[in-house]
Amino acid sequence: MGGGCHPNRDTRGLLERSSLELGEVTDARIPKAPAIVRPAVVGSARRA
């Protein structure tokens, strides 16, 4: 179930600490999704 999804992972923190160059990044919530997967990160990143 979940296909390898790790909903407890700090995705935004991992992106910020990576070598990627981040564009605009915002926190979002997926409406009508189960509570554990509702938080989301929306934005863009590219290799520095």
mmCIF file as Biopython writes it, N, C-alpha, C and O atoms, coordinates in Angstrom:
data_model
#
loop_
_atom_site.group_PDB
_atom_site.id
_atom_site.type_symbol
_atom_site.label_atom_id
_atom_site.label_alt_id
_atom_site.label_comp_id
_atom_site.label_asym_id
_atom_site.label_entity_id
_atom_site.label_seq_id
_atom_site.pdbx_PDB_ins_code
_atom_site.Cartn_x
_atom_site.Cartn_y
_atom_site.Cartn_z
_atom_site.occupancy
_atom_site.B_iso_or_equiv
_atom_site.auth_seq_id
_atom_site.auth_asym_id
_atom_site.pdbx_PDB_model_num
ATOM 1   N N  . MET A ? 1  ? 0.839   -1.183 0.000   1.0 0.0 1  A 1 
ATOM 2   C CA . MET A ? 1  ? 0.000   0.000  0.000   1.0 0.0 1  A 1 
ATOM 3   C C  . MET A ? 1  ? 0.884   1.246  0.000   1.0 0.0 1  A 1 
ATOM 4   O O  . MET A ? 1  ? 1.850   1.315  0.760   1.0 0.0 1  A 1 
ATOM 5   N N  . GLY A ? 2  ? 0.577   2.197  -0.811  1.0 0.0 2  A 1 
ATOM 6   C CA . GLY A ? 2  ? 1.306   3.456  -0.825  1.0 0.0 2  A 1 
ATOM 7   C C  . GLY A ? 2  ? 2.481   3.483  -1.772  1.0 0.0 2  A 1 
ATOM 8   O O  . GLY A ? 2  ? 3.056   4.549  -1.991  1.0 0.0 2  A 1 
ATOM 9   N N  . GLY A ? 3  ? 2.860   2.363  -2.339  1.0 0.0 3  A 1 
ATOM 10  C CA . GLY A ? 3  ? 3.924   2.332  -3.338  1.0 0.0 3  A 1 
ATOM 11  C C  . GLY A ? 3  ? 5.238   2.945  -2.884  1.0 0.0 3  A 1 
ATOM 12  O O  . GLY A ? 3  ? 5.893   3.621  -3.677  1.0 0.0 3  A 1 
ATOM 13  N N  . GLY A ? 4  ? 5.645   2.735  -1.644  1.0 0.0 4  A 1 
ATOM 14  C CA . GLY A ? 4  ? 6.912   3.272  -1.160  1.0 0.0 4  A 1 
ATOM 15  C C  . GLY A ? 4  ? 6.822   4.690  -0.625  1.0 0.0 4  A 1 
ATOM 16  O O  . GLY A ? 4  ? 7.843   5.328  -0.370  1.0 0.0 4  A 1 
ATOM 17  N N  . CYS A ? 5  ? 5.616   5.179  -0.455  1.0 0.0 5  A 1 
ATOM 18  C CA . CYS A ? 5  ? 5.410   6.528  0.076   1.0 0.0 5  A 1 
ATOM 19  C C  . CYS A ? 5  ? 5.888   6.608  1.528   1.0 0.0 5  A 1 
ATOM 20  O O  . CYS A ? 5  ? 5.683   5.675  2.304   1.0 0.0 5  A 1 
ATOM 21  N N  . HIS A ? 6  ? 6.524   7.726  1.893   1.0 0.0 6  A 1 
ATOM 22  C CA . HIS A ? 6  ? 6.992   7.958  3.263   1.0 0.0 6  A 1 
ATOM 23  C C  . HIS A ? 6  ? 6.363   9.257  3.769   1.0 0.0 6  A 1 
ATOM 24  O O  . HIS A ? 6  ? 7.034   10.289 3.783   1.0 0.0 6  A 1 
ATOM 25  N N  . PRO A ? 7  ? 5.087   9.236  4.188   1.0 0.0 7  A 1 
ATOM 26  C CA . PRO A ? 7  ? 4.397   10.463 4.565   1.0 0.0 7  A 1 
ATOM 27  C C  . PRO A ? 7  ? 4.952   11.147 5.808   1.0 0.0 7  A 1 
ATOM 28  O O  . PRO A ? 7  ? 4.626   12.306 6.066   1.0 0.0 7  A 1 
ATOM 29  N N  . ASN A ? 8  ? 5.772   10.464 6.574   1.0 0.0 8  A 1 
ATOM 30  C CA . ASN A ? 8  ? 6.341   11.080 7.772   1.0 0.0 8  A 1 
ATOM 31  C C  . ASN A ? 8  ? 7.693   11.740 7.485   1.0 0.0 8  A 1 
ATOM 32  O O  . ASN A ? 8  ? 8.337   12.242 8.407   1.0 0.0 8  A 1 
ATOM 33  N N  . ARG A ? 9  ? 8.124   11.747 6.245   1.0 0.0 9  A 1 
ATOM 34  C CA . ARG A ? 9  ? 9.405   12.333 5.856   1.0 0.0 9  A 1 
ATOM 35  C C  . ARG A ? 9  ? 9.270   13.855 5.768   1.0 0.0 9  A 1 
ATOM 36  O O  . ARG A ? 9  ? 8.246   14.367 5.313   1.0 0.0 9  A 1 
ATOM 37  N N  . ASP A ? 10 ? 10.301  14.569 6.202   1.0 0.0 10 A 1 
ATOM 38  C CA . ASP A ? 10 ? 10.331  16.039 6.124   1.0 0.0 10 A 1 
ATOM 39  C C  . ASP A ? 10 ? 10.795  16.435 4.725   1.0 0.0 10 A 1 
ATOM 40  O O  . ASP A ? 10 ? 11.957  16.788 4.522   1.0 0.0 10 A 1 
ATOM 41  N N  . THR A ? 11 ? 9.883   16.373 3.771   1.0 0.0 11 A 1 
ATOM 42  C CA . THR A ? 11 ? 10.235  16.611 2.373   1.0 0.0 11 A 1 
ATOM 43  C C  . THR A ? 11 ? 10.808  18.000 2.156   1.0 0.0 11 A 1 
ATOM 44  O O  . THR A ? 11 ? 11.833  18.147 1.490   1.0 0.0 11 A 1 
ATOM 45  N N  . ARG A ? 12 ? 10.173  19.007 2.699   1.0 0.0 12 A 1 
ATOM 46  C CA . ARG A ? 12 ? 10.669  20.371 2.508   1.0 0.0 12 A 1 
ATOM 47  C C  . ARG A ? 12 ? 12.076  20.524 3.097   1.0 0.0 12 A 1 
ATOM 48  O O  . ARG A ? 12 ? 12.952  21.111 2.461   1.0 0.0 12 A 1 
ATOM 49  N N  . GLY A ? 13 ? 12.293  20.007 4.294   1.0 0.0 13 A 1 
ATOM 50  C CA . GLY A ? 13 ? 13.606  20.079 4.928   1.0 0.0 13 A 1 
ATOM 51  C C  . GLY A ? 13 ? 14.671  19.366 4.111   1.0 0.0 13 A 1 
ATOM 52  O O  . GLY A ? 13 ? 15.789  19.863 3.979   1.0 0.0 13 A 1 
ATOM 53  N N  . LEU A ? 14 ? 14.335  18.205 3.562   1.0 0.0 14 A 1 
ATOM 54  C CA . LEU A ? 14 ? 15.284  17.468 2.724   1.0 0.0 14 A 1 
ATOM 55  C C  . LEU A ? 14 ? 15.637  18.266 1.475   1.0 0.0 14 A 1 
ATOM 56  O O  . LEU A ? 14 ? 16.801  18.305 1.076   1.0 0.0 14 A 1 
ATOM 57  N N  . LEU A ? 15 ? 14.658  18.896 0.860   1.0 0.0 15 A 1 
ATOM 58  C CA . LEU A ? 15 ? 14.921  19.723 -0.320  1.0 0.0 15 A 1 
ATOM 59  C C  . LEU A ? 15 ? 15.808  20.911 0.026   1.0 0.0 15 A 1 
ATOM 60  O O  . LEU A ? 15 ? 16.739  21.232 -0.712  1.0 0.0 15 A 1 
ATOM 61  N N  . GLU A ? 16 ? 15.519  21.562 1.150   1.0 0.0 16 A 1 
ATOM 62  C CA . GLU A ? 16 ? 16.294  22.742 1.552   1.0 0.0 16 A 1 
ATOM 63  C C  . GLU A ? 16 ? 17.745  22.388 1.871   1.0 0.0 16 A 1 
ATOM 64  O O  . GLU A ? 16 ? 18.633  23.214 1.661   1.0 0.0 16 A 1 
ATOM 65  N N  . ARG A ? 17 ? 18.004  21.183 2.371   1.0 0.0 17 A 1 
ATOM 66  C CA . ARG A ? 17 ? 19.355  20.759 2.712   1.0 0.0 17 A 1 
ATOM 67  C C  . ARG A ? 17 ? 20.088  20.104 1.542   1.0 0.0 17 A 1 
ATOM 68  O O  . ARG A ? 17 ? 21.269  19.774 1.653   1.0 0.0 17 A 1 
ATOM 69  N N  . SER A ? 18 ? 19.400  19.919 0.442   1.0 0.0 18 A 1 
ATOM 70  C CA . SER A ? 18 ? 20.014  19.259 -0.716  1.0 0.0 18 A 1 
ATOM 71  C C  . SER A ? 18 ? 20.843  20.253 -1.525  1.0 0.0 18 A 1 
ATOM 72  O O  . SER A ? 18 ? 20.873  21.446 -1.223  1.0 0.0 18 A 1 
ATOM 73  N N  . SER A ? 19 ? 21.510  19.747 -2.550  1.0 0.0 19 A 1 
ATOM 74  C CA . SER A ? 19 ? 22.299  20.612 -3.426  1.0 0.0 19 A 1 
ATOM 75  C C  . SER A ? 19 ? 21.449  21.233 -4.531  1.0 0.0 19 A 1 
ATOM 76  O O  . SER A ? 19 ? 21.978  21.931 -5.395  1.0 0.0 19 A 1 
ATOM 77  N N  . LEU A ? 20 ? 20.150  20.990 -4.513  1.0 0.0 20 A 1 
ATOM 78  C CA . LEU A ? 20 ? 19.264  21.557 -5.526  1.0 0.0 20 A 1 
ATOM 79  C C  . LEU A ? 20 ? 19.058  23.046 -5.308  1.0 0.0 20 A 1 
ATOM 80  O O  . LEU A ? 20 ? 19.105  23.534 -4.179  1.0 0.0 20 A 1 
ATOM 81  N N  . GLU A ? 21 ? 18.832  23.750 -6.386  1.0 0.0 21 A 1 
ATOM 82  C CA . GLU A ? 21 ? 18.490  25.170 -6.318  1.0 0.0 21 A 1 
ATOM 83  C C  . GLU A ? 21 ? 16.968  25.249 -6.335  1.0 0.0 21 A 1 
ATOM 84  O O  . GLU A ? 21 ? 16.330  24.855 -7.312  1.0 0.0 21 A 1 
ATOM 85  N N  . LEU A ? 22 ? 16.392  25.758 -5.254  1.0 0.0 22 A 1 
ATOM 86  C CA . LEU A ? 22 ? 14.940  25.794 -5.146  1.0 0.0 22 A 1 
ATOM 87  C C  . LEU A ? 22 ? 14.372  27.067 -5.736  1.0 0.0 22 A 1 
ATOM 88  O O  . LEU A ? 22 ? 14.918  28.155 -5.556  1.0 0.0 22 A 1 
ATOM 89  N N  . GLY A ? 23 ? 13.261  26.911 -6.446  1.0 0.0 23 A 1 
ATOM 90  C CA . GLY A ? 23 ? 12.487  28.056 -6.891  1.0 0.0 23 A 1 
ATOM 91  C C  . GLY A ? 23 ? 11.522  28.399 -5.758  1.0 0.0 23 A 1 
ATOM 92  O O  . GLY A ? 23 ? 11.820  28.160 -4.588  1.0 0.0 23 A 1 
ATOM 93  N N  . GLU A ? 24 ? 10.400  28.942 -6.099  1.0 0.0 24 A 1 
ATOM 94  C CA . GLU A ? 24 ? 9.391   29.237 -5.085  1.0 0.0 24 A 1 
ATOM 95  C C  . GLU A ? 24 ? 8.819   27.925 -4.565  1.0 0.0 24 A 1 
ATOM 96  O O  . GLU A ? 24 ? 8.399   27.074 -5.348  1.0 0.0 24 A 1 
ATOM 97  N N  . VAL A ? 25 ? 8.802   27.763 -3.263  1.0 0.0 25 A 1 
ATOM 98  C CA . VAL A ? 25 ? 8.283   26.554 -2.627  1.0 0.0 25 A 1 
ATOM 99  C C  . VAL A ? 25 ? 7.279   26.972 -1.565  1.0 0.0 25 A 1 
ATOM 100 O O  . VAL A ? 25 ? 7.563   27.842 -0.742  1.0 0.0 25 A 1 
ATOM 101 N N  . THR A ? 26 ? 6.116   26.358 -1.584  1.0 0.0 26 A 1 
ATOM 102 C CA . THR A ? 26 ? 5.084   26.663 -0.591  1.0 0.0 26 A 1 
ATOM 103 C C  . THR A ? 26 ? 4.543   25.374 0.007   1.0 0.0 26 A 1 
ATOM 104 O O  . THR A ? 26 ? 4.563   24.318 -0.626  1.0 0.0 26 A 1 
ATOM 105 N N  . ASP A ? 27 ? 4.070   25.480 1.212   1.0 0.0 27 A 1 
ATOM 106 C CA . ASP A ? 27 ? 3.405   24.357 1.864   1.0 0.0 27 A 1 
ATOM 107 C C  . ASP A ? 27 ? 1.940   24.389 1.451   1.0 0.0 27 A 1 
ATOM 108 O O  . ASP A ? 27 ? 1.337   25.457 1.344   1.0 0.0 27 A 1 
ATOM 109 N N  . ALA A ? 28 ? 1.381   23.219 1.221   1.0 0.0 28 A 1 
ATOM 110 C CA . ALA A ? 28 ? -0.008  23.121 0.793   1.0 0.0 28 A 1 
ATOM 111 C C  . ALA A ? 28 ? -0.673  21.956 1.511   1.0 0.0 28 A 1 
ATOM 112 O O  . ALA A ? 28 ? -0.024  21.216 2.250   1.0 0.0 28 A 1 
ATOM 113 N N  . ARG A ? 29 ? -1.951  21.805 1.292   1.0 0.0 29 A 1 
ATOM 114 C CA . ARG A ? 29 ? -2.695  20.686 1.845   1.0 0.0 29 A 1 
ATOM 115 C C  . ARG A ? 29 ? -3.560  20.103 0.731   1.0 0.0 29 A 1 
ATOM 116 O O  . ARG A ? 29 ? -4.178  20.843 -0.034  1.0 0.0 29 A 1 
ATOM 117 N N  . ILE A ? 30 ? -3.600  18.789 0.644   1.0 0.0 30 A 1 
ATOM 118 C CA . ILE A ? 30 ? -4.388  18.120 -0.377  1.0 0.0 30 A 1 
ATOM 119 C C  . ILE A ? 30 ? -5.793  17.898 0.193   1.0 0.0 30 A 1 
ATOM 120 O O  . ILE A ? 30 ? -5.968  17.092 1.106   1.0 0.0 30 A 1 
ATOM 121 N N  . PRO A ? 31 ? -6.780  18.599 -0.333  1.0 0.0 31 A 1 
ATOM 122 C CA . PRO A ? 31 ? -8.133  18.453 0.206   1.0 0.0 31 A 1 
ATOM 123 C C  . PRO A ? 31 ? -8.680  17.043 0.000   1.0 0.0 31 A 1 
ATOM 124 O O  . PRO A ? 31 ? -8.398  16.400 -1.011  1.0 0.0 31 A 1 
ATOM 125 N N  . LYS A ? 32 ? -9.434  16.588 0.932   1.0 0.0 32 A 1 
ATOM 126 C CA . LYS A ? 32 ? -10.120 15.290 0.892   1.0 0.0 32 A 1 
ATOM 127 C C  . LYS A ? 32 ? -9.184  14.085 0.952   1.0 0.0 32 A 1 
ATOM 128 O O  . LYS A ? 32 ? -9.639  12.952 0.797   1.0 0.0 32 A 1 
ATOM 129 N N  . ALA A ? 33 ? -7.901  14.302 1.172   1.0 0.0 33 A 1 
ATOM 130 C CA . ALA A ? 33 ? -6.964  13.182 1.309   1.0 0.0 33 A 1 
ATOM 131 C C  . ALA A ? 33 ? -6.948  12.729 2.770   1.0 0.0 33 A 1 
ATOM 132 O O  . ALA A ? 33 ? -7.294  13.513 3.654   1.0 0.0 33 A 1 
ATOM 133 N N  . PRO A ? 34 ? -6.555  11.491 3.040   1.0 0.0 34 A 1 
ATOM 134 C CA . PRO A ? 34 ? -6.411  11.062 4.433   1.0 0.0 34 A 1 
ATOM 135 C C  . PRO A ? 34 ? -5.424  11.982 5.160   1.0 0.0 34 A 1 
ATOM 136 O O  . PRO A ? 34 ? -4.476  12.478 4.551   1.0 0.0 34 A 1 
ATOM 137 N N  . ALA A ? 35 ? -5.638  12.207 6.426   1.0 0.0 35 A 1 
ATOM 138 C CA . ALA A ? 35 ? -4.852  13.177 7.206   1.0 0.0 35 A 1 
ATOM 139 C C  . ALA A ? 35 ? -3.343  12.964 7.106   1.0 0.0 35 A 1 
ATOM 140 O O  . ALA A ? 35 ? -2.591  13.938 7.066   1.0 0.0 35 A 1 
ATOM 141 N N  . ILE A ? 36 ? -2.888  11.718 7.063   1.0 0.0 36 A 1 
ATOM 142 C CA . ILE A ? 36 ? -1.450  11.451 7.057   1.0 0.0 36 A 1 
ATOM 143 C C  . ILE A ? 36 ? -0.778  11.903 5.758   1.0 0.0 36 A 1 
ATOM 144 O O  . ILE A ? 36 ? 0.423   12.175 5.755   1.0 0.0 36 A 1 
ATOM 145 N N  . VAL A ? 37 ? -1.523  11.989 4.661   1.0 0.0 37 A 1 
ATOM 146 C CA . VAL A ? 37 ? -0.934  12.404 3.386   1.0 0.0 37 A 1 
ATOM 147 C C  . VAL A ? 37 ? -1.439  13.768 2.919   1.0 0.0 37 A 1 
ATOM 148 O O  . VAL A ? 37 ? -1.137  14.189 1.802   1.0 0.0 37 A 1 
ATOM 149 N N  . ARG A ? 38 ? -2.186  14.444 3.743   1.0 0.0 38 A 1 
ATOM 150 C CA . ARG A ? 38 ? -2.741  15.743 3.362   1.0 0.0 38 A 1 
ATOM 151 C C  . ARG A ? 38 ? -1.689  16.834 3.194   1.0 0.0 38 A 1 
ATOM 152 O O  . ARG A ? 38 ? -1.793  17.608 2.242   1.0 0.0 38 A 1 
ATOM 153 N N  . PRO A ? 39 ? -0.678  16.945 4.063   1.0 0.0 39 A 1 
ATOM 154 C CA . PRO A ? 39 ? 0.342   17.978 3.859   1.0 0.0 39 A 1 
ATOM 155 C C  . PRO A ? 39 ? 1.111   17.723 2.563   1.0 0.0 39 A 1 
ATOM 156 O O  . PRO A ? 39 ? 1.372   16.574 2.206   1.0 0.0 39 A 1 
ATOM 157 N N  . ALA A ? 40 ? 1.472   18.801 1.859   1.0 0.0 40 A 1 
ATOM 158 C CA . ALA A ? 40 ? 2.201   18.684 0.603   1.0 0.0 40 A 1 
ATOM 159 C C  . ALA A ? 40 ? 3.147   19.862 0.449   1.0 0.0 40 A 1 
ATOM 160 O O  . ALA A ? 40 ? 2.980   20.895 1.097   1.0 0.0 40 A 1 
ATOM 161 N N  . VAL A ? 41 ? 4.135   19.699 -0.409  1.0 0.0 41 A 1 
ATOM 162 C CA . VAL A ? 41 ? 5.055   20.764 -0.769  1.0 0.0 41 A 1 
ATOM 163 C C  . VAL A ? 41 ? 4.876   20.980 -2.265  1.0 0.0 41 A 1 
ATOM 164 O O  . VAL A ? 41 ? 4.909   20.031 -3.048  1.0 0.0 41 A 1 
ATOM 165 N N  . VAL A ? 42 ? 4.686   22.241 -2.655  1.0 0.0 42 A 1 
ATOM 166 C CA . VAL A ? 42 ? 4.474   22.568 -4.055  1.0 0.0 42 A 1 
ATOM 167 C C  . VAL A ? 42 ? 5.552   23.560 -4.471  1.0 0.0 42 A 1 
ATOM 168 O O  . VAL A ? 42 ? 5.774   24.562 -3.791  1.0 0.0 42 A 1 
ATOM 169 N N  . GLY A ? 43 ? 6.215   23.287 -5.575  1.0 0.0 43 A 1 
ATOM 170 C CA . GLY A ? 43 ? 7.239   24.210 -6.039  1.0 0.0 43 A 1 
ATOM 171 C C  . GLY A ? 43 ? 8.095   23.589 -7.107  1.0 0.0 43 A 1 
ATOM 172 O O  . GLY A ? 43 ? 7.697   22.630 -7.770  1.0 0.0 43 A 1 
ATOM 173 N N  . SER A ? 44 ? 9.277   24.146 -7.268  1.0 0.0 44 A 1 
ATOM 174 C CA . SER A ? 44 ? 10.189  23.641 -8.291  1.0 0.0 44 A 1 
ATOM 175 C C  . SER A ? 44 ? 11.616  23.622 -7.744  1.0 0.0 44 A 1 
ATOM 176 O O  . SER A ? 44 ? 11.964  24.372 -6.832  1.0 0.0 44 A 1 
ATOM 177 N N  . ALA A ? 45 ? 12.418  22.751 -8.323  1.0 0.0 45 A 1 
ATOM 178 C CA . ALA A ? 45 ? 13.831  22.655 -7.951  1.0 0.0 45 A 1 
ATOM 179 C C  . ALA A ? 45 ? 14.608  22.226 -9.182  1.0 0.0 45 A 1 
ATOM 180 O O  . ALA A ? 45 ? 14.069  21.566 -10.070 1.0 0.0 45 A 1 
ATOM 181 N N  . ARG A ? 46 ? 15.869  22.601 -9.229  1.0 0.0 46 A 1 
ATOM 182 C CA . ARG A ? 46 ? 16.714  22.177 -10.338 1.0 0.0 46 A 1 
ATOM 183 C C  . ARG A ? 46 ? 18.130  21.986 -9.842  1.0 0.0 46 A 1 
ATOM 184 O O  . ARG A ? 46 ? 18.497  22.454 -8.764  1.0 0.0 46 A 1 
ATOM 185 N N  . ARG A ? 47 ? 18.912  21.301 -10.634 1.0 0.0 47 A 1 
ATOM 186 C CA . ARG A ? 47 ? 20.310  21.092 -10.262 1.0 0.0 47 A 1 
ATOM 187 C C  . ARG A ? 47 ? 21.022  22.430 -10.248 1.0 0.0 47 A 1 
ATOM 188 O O  . ARG A ? 47 ? 20.833  23.259 -11.138 1.0 0.0 47 A 1 
ATOM 189 N N  . ALA A ? 48 ? 21.835  22.630 -9.235  1.0 0.0 48 A 1 
ATOM 190 C CA . ALA A ? 48 ? 22.570  23.892 -9.087  1.0 0.0 48 A 1 
ATOM 191 C C  . ALA A ? 48 ? 23.675  24.008 -10.104 1.0 0.0 48 A 1 
ATOM 192 O O  . ALA A ? 48 ? 24.394  25.007 -10.124 1.0 0.0 48 A 1 
#
